[in-house]
């Protein structure tokens, strides 16, 4: 019984993390598009996107200063790659853990 609960918790965490990463990925893409145009800086949506993305972009630029090439900031690319790595490693590992927990729970119930 406990294995089934742990399996459901692992699935819930993996699904929530996957959804949050997916949403943040689109926020980063929106931030990139906003950097190409000159939007109203007082617009609440623009402010939200900048407030959510700029701290992470700043950290990436600070750790990897060579990402600004000829005035072009490549830190969003690093952030998007990081999101994909977390999706592939952490989320998929949580789903695999849930699968193993489900198999273990089925073995206990049958045996």
C-alpha positions, 0 to 999 in steps of 0.5 A: 500500500505504501508503495502505491502512495509513494508512486503517486507522490513521485508522479505528482512531483514529476508532473508538477515539475514538468508543467512548471518547466514547460511554463517557464520555457514559454516565459523565457521565449516571451522574454526573448521576443520582448527583447527584440521589440521595444515594449512599454516597460510599465506594462504589467505583463512585460514587467512580470516577464522581465522580473521572472526571467532577468534574475536567472539571465543575470546569473547565467551572464555572471557565470558565463560572461562570454555569452554576450557576443557582439551585443547579442545575449545568448543567456536565454539559450543556456537557460532553455538548454538547462530546462531541457536537461532538467526535464530529461534528467530529473523529471524522467528519473522521477517517472522511472522511480514511479514506475519501479515503485509501481512494479514493486507494489504489484510484486508485493500484492501478488506475492 
